[in-house]
Amino acid sequence: MKIQWIYKNIINLFIIIFIVFSCQKKPTDPVLDNVYDPQNVVTDSIPPLAVIKATPDTGITNETDFVFDASESVEEDFPETNLFFQWDMDNDGSWDSDWSDENMITKTFTTGGGAHVIRLNVKGAGGLTSETSKSVYVNSRPVAQFSWAVAPEESWKVNFDATASTDFEDVDDLLYRWDYDGDGTWDTDWSNSKITSKSFGDYAIVNTVLEVKDSWGVTNSIAKKVLANTSKVTDIDGNVYITVKLGDQIWMAENLKVIHYRNGDPVPEITNNIDWILMSTGAYCNYNNDESNVSVYGRLYNCFAVRDNRGLAPEGWHVATNDDWIELEMYLGMSSFDVGEYGWRGTNEGGQIKETGSEHWQYPNAGATNETGFNALPGGFREVEFGDFLEMGTNAYFWTTSIGTYSGVVYYRNLYYNYSDIYSGCFGKNSGLSVRCVKD
């Protein structure tokens, strides 16, 4: 009986164990949330597929917004789950962003030079990652630039030179075309020639346009005011001067250099300071008595020479009067009130006639544009008290032939390196100043 009881209890025990295990809940498949949870790692997945599309795949430096789209990346085991992305926008090996669910990014490249590579890192719900990359081509827009100069062999002819135009990728393949007079119609077809010329046939101020195109068809252009209003005049000594038309006047665009009156009589050169200040007849000098200054700045004359009836100016020309200067100043925009005043007058009229840059003018050469082509230069002056030479590089002084407010002084004009307006005043006749002439 005891043995039977033991067997019976053993059988009951097995039945209880069977029932307990039978009642336990069977494990379910893992449920993946839509947001990646590092605590819920599925270890039996494969890495996701990383995909980038670029729109567009070519563009221009600093202009094109490239859109990189990773939305077609997928985790094939779990296609309904969100993926996470990291971007390396300059392919330097460092990720430029933290993990996020942003699958699209925009980039504008600031440098050209060809292919730019973007890297993408994708992480799936299982924590596995995969990388891919995408190349886009970025082309720099070419830079249009040109210089111009009056042709020495022909009046009203201008030579143009686009050699300074550049392109980061293929400067040797640039093409050029010109609109010489800025009327909106191209005067030339596309050509690889960088140098050209145009004969305008008469005085003119034009807005010349150059357009350049690179091998990808990307273009750029530049417009410059060009003074095709130049001709030439020759004095009795054979010195040739560029001239410019400003309003109804034609002016020399260079300082006078002549050493003979129009009838052939010589103008004496006076180098000694005492002799200079005691002169009562016409004379000239070179700044610092240095002939090398003449080619750029011309010569300095006392007012006896300027007002001599034999004439310093070439045939058909005269040394500018005060009224000539007033007409020029009003053409440049000076008010009718200001032109009648003494001292510094106007606003930017002086800047319009000063040579630009600091090759001859001291910095800052305020307001200088030389948009008229008058090309005023800081030739300085010879003062009347001691006969000293002063202010080359900072001041331009020009005689008129007009007597001032009282006998013994004559009107002049002054331009200054630090101002953009024009000074009107009077000097004693023994001063040595530059001279500009006007056509009769």
C-alpha positions in Angstrom: 0.0 0.0 0.0 2.8 2.4 0.8 4.5 1.8 -2.5 1.3 2.4 -4.4 0.8 5.7 -2.5 4.4 6.8 -3.5 3.7 6.0 -7.2 0.5 7.9 -7.0 2.1 11.0 -5.6 4.9 10.9 -8.1 2.3 10.7 -10.9 0.4 13.7 -9.4 3.6 15.7 -9.1 4.3 15.2 -12.8 0.8 16.2 -13.6 1.1 19.4 -11.6 4.4 20.2 -13.3 2.9 19.6 -16.7 -0.1 21.8 -15.9 2.2 24.7 -14.6 4.4 24.7 -17.7 1.3 24.4 -19.9 -0.2 27.5 -18.4 2.8 29.7 -18.9 2.4 32.4 -21.6 4.3 31.7 -24.8 6.9 34.3 -25.7 5.8 36.8 -28.4 7.9 38.2 -31.2 9.6 41.5 -30.3 7.6 44.6 -31.1 9.6 47.5 -32.5 8.7 51.0 -31.7 8.9 53.7 -34.4 11.6 55.5 -32.5 14.9 53.9 -32.0 15.4 52.7 -28.4 19.0 51.7 -27.6 17.6 49.4 -24.8 15.5 47.5 -27.4 18.2 46.1 -29.7 17.2 43.5 -32.2 20.3 41.5 -32.8 19.2 39.4 -35.7 18.7 42.2 -38.3 21.0 43.1 -41.2 22.4 46.6 -41.8 20.1 49.1 -43.4 20.5 50.2 -47.1 21.9 53.8 -47.3 20.7 55.8 -50.3 21.4 59.4 -51.3 19.9 61.4 -54.1 21.2 64.9 -55.0 19.1 67.6 -56.7 20.7 69.1 -58.8 23.9 67.1 -59.4 25.7 70.1 -60.9 25.7 73.8 -59.8 27.5 77.0 -59.2 29.6 78.1 -56.3 27.7 80.3 -53.8 24.5 80.2 -55.8 23.1 76.7 -56.1 21.3 75.1 -53.2 22.0 71.3 -53.4 19.3 69.1 -51.8 20.6 65.7 -50.5 17.7 63.3 -49.9 18.2 60.0 -48.0 14.4 59.2 -47.8 14.9 56.0 -49.9 17.2 54.5 -47.4 15.5 51.4 -45.8 16.0 48.6 -43.3 14.7 45.6 -45.2 14.1 43.5 -42.1 11.8 46.2 -40.6 10.8 48.5 -43.4 8.1 50.3 -41.3 10.6 51.6 -38.7 12.3 55.0 -38.6 15.9 55.3 -39.5 18.5 57.6 -38.1 21.0 59.7 -40.1 24.4 61.4 -39.8 25.9 63.6 -42.4 29.5 64.6 -43.3 29.0 67.5 -45.7 32.7 68.2 -46.5 34.0 64.6 -46.6 36.6 65.3 -44.0 36.0 62.1 -42.0 34.1 63.8 -39.2 30.3 63.7 -38.9 28.9 67.2 -39.0 25.6 66.2 -37.3 24.4 64.0 -34.5 22.0 61.1 -35.1 18.6 62.4 -36.0 15.6 61.3 -38.1 16.3 64.2 -40.6 16.6 62.4 -44.0 17.1 65.6 -46.1 19.7 68.3 -45.9 20.6 71.4 -48.1 24.1 72.6 -48.8 25.5 75.6 -50.8 29.1 75.2 -51.6 31.5 78.2 -51.3 34.3 76.8 -53.3 34.3 75.3 -56.8 36.9 73.2 -58.4 35.0 70.1 -59.4 33.5 67.2 -57.5 32.3 67.6 -53.9 31.6 64.4 -51.9 28.8 64.1 -49.2 28.8 61.1 -46.9 25.8 59.6 -45.2 25.6 57.2 -42.2 22.3 55.4 -41.6 21.4 53.5 -38.4 18.5 51.0 -38.2 16.3 49.9 -35.3 18.7 47.0 -34.7 21.5 49.5 -34.1 23.5 48.4 -37.1 24.8 51.1 -39.5 25.8 51.5 -43.1 27.4 54.3 -45.1 27.3 55.7 -48.6 28.4 58.8 -50.4 27.3 61.1 -53.2 29.3 63.4 -55.5 28.1 66.6 -57.0 30.0 68.9 -59.4 30.3 72.5 -58.4 31.5 75.1 -60.9 32.7 78.6 -60.1 31.2 81.4 -62.1 34.0 83.0 -64.2 35.1 86.6 -63.3 34.8 89.1 -66.1 37.4 91.9 -66.1 38.9 94.2 -68.7 41.1 97.3 -69.2 40.9 99.9 -71.9 43.2 102.5 -73.4 43.0 105.0 -76.2 44.8 103.7 -79.2 47.9 105.8 -79.8 47.6 105.5 -83.6 44.1 106.7 -84.1 41.7 109.3 -82.4 38.5 107.9 -80.9 39.8 104.3 -81.2 39.9 102.3 -78.0 41.8 99.1 -77.3 40.2 96.6 -75.0 42.0 93.8 -73.1 40.2 91.1 -71.2 43.3 89.2 -70.1 42.5 89.8 -66.4 39.3 87.7 -66.7 39.6 84.5 -64.7 38.0 81.2 -64.0 38.8 78.8 -61.2 38.4 75.7 -63.3 39.2 76.4 -66.9 40.5 79.9 -67.6 42.1 78.8 -70.9 38.6 77.8 -72.2 36.9 81.1 -71.6 34.9 82.8 -74.4 34.4 86.5 -74.7 31.9 88.9 -76.3 31.5 92.7 -76.2 28.8 95.3 -76.3 31.0 98.3 -76.9 28.4 101.1 -76.6 26.2 99.5 -73.9 23.0 99.6 -76.1 22.0 96.0 -75.1 23.1 94.5 -78.5 26.2 92.4 -78.6 28.7 93.8 -81.1 30.7 90.6 -81.4 30.0 86.9 -81.4 31.6 84.6 -78.8 35.3 84.3 -79.3 38.4 83.1 -77.5 40.2 86.3 -78.3 40.9 88.4 -75.2 42.0 91.6 -77.1 39.9 93.7 -79.4 39.4 97.3 -80.4 36.7 99.7 -81.5 36.8 102.9 -83.5 34.0 105.2 -82.4 34.5 107.9 -85.0 33.8 110.8 -82.7 33.9 112.0 -79.1 31.8 109.6 -76.9 31.5 108.4 -73.4 30.1 104.8 -73.5 29.2 102.0 -71.0 31.1 99.1 -72.5 30.0 95.6 -71.4 32.1 92.4 -71.5 30.6 89.0 -71.0 32.6 85.8 -70.4 31.5 82.2 -70.6 33.2 79.0 -69.4 33.1 75.5 -70.8 30.0 74.7 -68.8 28.1 77.6 -70.3 28.2 79.6 -67.1 28.5 83.4 -67.8 29.4 86.6 -66.0 29.7 90.2 -67.1 31.1 93.5 -66.2 30.3 97.1 -67.4 32.7 100.0 -67.4 32.5 103.6 -68.4 34.9 104.1 -71.3 36.0 107.4 -72.5 36.0 107.0 -76.2 35.7 110.8 -76.2 39.4 111.3 -76.7 41.4 112.8 -79.5 44.8 114.4 -79.6 46.4 117.8 -80.1 50.1 118.7 -80.7 51.8 121.8 -79.4 54.6 123.8 -81.1 57.3 121.6 -79.5 55.7 118.4 -80.8 54.3 117.3 -77.5 51.1 115.3 -78.1 48.2 115.6 -75.6 45.1 113.4 -75.1 41.9 115.5 -75.1 38.5 114.8 -73.7 35.1 116.2 -74.5 33.2 117.3 -71.4 29.8 118.8 -72.1 30.3 121.4 -74.9 34.0 121.8 -74.0 37.1 120.0 -75.2 39.9 120.0 -72.6 43.4 118.7 -72.6 43.6 115.6 -70.4 47.3 116.2 -69.6 49.2 119.1 -68.1 51.0 121.4 -70.5 54.7 120.8 -71.3 55.5 123.4 -73.9 58.7 125.5 -73.6 57.9 127.9 -76.6 55.2 130.4 -77.2 53.0 129.7 -80.2 55.1 132.1 -82.4 58.2 130.1 -81.6 59.7 132.4 -79.0 61.2 130.5 -76.1 59.7 130.5 -72.6 62.7 130.9 -70.2 63.4 128.2 -67.7 64.2 129.6 -64.2 65.8 127.3 -61.7 67.1 129.8 -59.1 64.7 130.6 -56.3 65.5 134.3 -56.1 65.3 134.8 -59.8 62.0 133.0 -59.9 60.3 135.2 -57.3 61.7 138.4 -58.9 60.4 137.5 -62.4 58.0 140.0 -64.1 57.8 138.2 -67.4 56.9 134.7 -68.5 58.9 131.7 -67.2 58.6 128.0 -66.5 60.2 125.4 -64.3 60.1 121.7 -63.6 59.2 120.5 -60.1 62.3 120.4 -58.0 64.1 121.4 -61.2 64.0 117.7 -62.2 63.2 117.0 -65.9 62.1 113.5 -65.0 58.9 114.9 -63.4 57.7 116.4 -66.8 56.5 113.3 -68.5 53.8 112.7 -65.8 53.2 116.1 -64.2 54.0 118.5 -67.0 55.7 121.8 -66.2 55.0 124.7 -63.9 54.5 128.2 -65.3 54.2 131.6 -63.7 51.1 133.7 -64.6 53.1 136.1 -66.8 53.6 133.2 -69.2 50.0 132.1 -68.9 48.7 135.6 -69.8 51.3 136.4 -72.5 49.7 137.4 -75.8 52.0 135.1 -77.7 50.1 132.2 -76.3 51.2 129.0 -74.6 48.4 126.9 -75.9 48.5 125.1 -79.3 46.9 126.8 -82.3 43.1 126.8 -81.9 43.4 126.4 -78.1 43.7 128.7 -75.1 44.7 128.4 -71.4 41.5 127.8 -69.4 39.7 130.9 -68.1 37.8 131.2 -64.8 34.6 131.0 -66.9 35.9 127.8 -68.5 36.3 126.2 -65.1 32.9 127.4 -64.0 31.3 125.8 -67.1 33.2 122.5 -66.4 32.2 122.6 -62.7 28.5 123.0 -63.5 28.7 120.2 -66.1 30.1 118.0 -63.3 27.1 118.9 -61.1 28.2 121.9 -59.0 25.3 124.3 -58.2 25.1 127.7 -59.7 25.5 129.1 -56.2 28.6 127.2 -55.3 30.5 128.0 -58.6 30.4 131.7 -57.6 32.0 131.1 -54.2 35.6 131.1 -53.0 37.2 128.3 -51.1 36.1 124.6 -51.2 32.9 124.3 -53.2 30.7 121.5 -54.4 30.6 117.8 -53.4 32.3 115.2 -55.6 33.2 117.3 -58.6 36.9 117.2 -57.8 36.8 113.4 -57.5 35.3 113.1 -60.9 38.4 114.7 -62.5 41.2 113.3 -60.3 43.2 110.4 -61.5 42.3 107.3 -59.4 44.6 105.2 -57.2 47.7 106.1 -55.2 50.4 105.8 -57.8 50.7 109.6 -58.0 48.1 110.8 -55.5 48.8 110.3 -51.8 46.3 108.0 -50.0 43.3 108.2 -49.6 42.8 110.3 -52.8 39.3 110.9 -51.5 36.4 110.5 -54.0 38.6 109.9 -57.0 36.8 108.2 -59.9 38.3 110.0 -63.0 35.0 109.2 -64.7 35.5 112.2 -67.0 39.0 111.2 -68.1 40.3 114.6 -67.1 43.1 112.8 -65.3 44.1 115.6 -62.8 47.5 114.9 -61.3 49.1 116.3 -58.1 51.9 118.3 -59.7 52.4 120.5 -56.6 53.4 124.2 -57.1 56.3 126.7 -56.7 55.5 129.2 -54.0 56.0 132.9 -54.4 57.8 133.9 -51.2 60.9 131.8 -51.4 60.6 130.0 -54.7 60.3 126.6 -53.0 58.6 123.5 -54.5 55.8 122.1 -52.4 53.0 119.6 -52.2 53.6 117.2 -55.2 51.5 114.1 -54.5 48.9 115.9 -52.4 47.7 118.9 -54.4 47.0 119.8 -58.0 47.0 123.5 -58.9 45.8 124.9 -62.2 46.1 128.5 -63.5 43.3 130.4 -65.1 44.0 133.5 -67.2 41.4 135.5 -65.3 42.4 138.4 -63.0 41.2 138.1 -59.5 39.3 140.4 -57.2 42.2 142.9 -57.2 45.2 143.6 -59.5 48.2 141.3 -59.1 46.4 138.1 -58.4 44.8 135.5 -60.8 42.2 132.8 -60.3 43.3 129.2 -59.9 41.8 125.9 -59.0 43.1 123.4 -56.5 42.4 119.7 -55.9 43.4 117.9 -52.7 44.2 114.3 -51.9 41.9 114.2 -48.9 38.9 116.1 -50.4 36.6 115.4 -53.3 35.5 119.0 -54.0 37.2 121.9 -55.9 38.9 125.0 -54.4 38.7 128.4 -56.1 41.0 131.1 -55.1 43.7 133.6 -56.2 47.5 133.4 -56.4 50.2 136.0 -57.0 51.5 136.0 -60.6 54.9 134.6 -59.6 53.5 131.4 -58.3 54.3 128.3 -60.4 51.3 126.2 -61.3 50.2 123.5 -63.8 48.2 124.5 -66.9 45.3 123.0 -68.7 44.1 124.2 -72.1 40.6 124.3 -73.7 39.8 124.2 -77.4 38.5 127.5 -78.8 
